[in-house]
Amino acid sequence: MAMWENRSGKCGARSCAQCDAISALTLIGARDKVKAESTRMEDLASFWNDIGDLGHG
């Protein structure tokens, strides 16, 4: 069941299945965003490590 969905239909979806589908797509999008963000952080860490290595060459 979606986080924002209540069985009274107040979530705006026509059916619980629609709400669950919206929830699943939202979770997939959030997961992909987290993956992209962690990759970006790893790239930044690598960048700063490379900068640090320049000073010790």
N, C-alpha and C positions, 0 to 999 in steps of 0.2 A: 504494500500500500504506500502510495506517495506520502511524503512528509506533510504536504499541505492539504491533502485530500481527506475529507471526512465523508462518510457514507451517506450523508444527507444530500450530497450533490452540490454543495456550496462552493466547491473548488472551481466551478465553471465548465468542467468537462461534461460531456454528455453521458459518459459511462465510467465506471471504475477502471475498466480496461484502458480507456483512453488516457485517464489520469496516470495509470501505471506506465503506459508507454511514454508519456511525457517525462515522467520521473526517470525512466531508464535512459532516455536520450540526454537528460540533464546530467545524470551521473556519468555517462560516457564522455560528454563534453567536459565536465569537471576533471575527470581522470586524464584526458588528453591535455588539458591545460596544465595540470600539475606536472605531467611528464615533460612538457615543453619547458616549463619554468625550471624544473630540476636540471634539465640539459643546459639551459642558459646559465644557471648558477655554476655548473661544472665547468662550462666554457670560461666564465669569468674567473673562477678559481685558477684554472689553467693559465689564463692570461696574466693574472697577478703573479703566479709562480714564475712564469717566463720573464716578467719584468724584474722580479727579485733576482733571478739567475743572471741577468745582464750585469748587475752591479757586482757580482762575485766572480766574473769571468776572468 
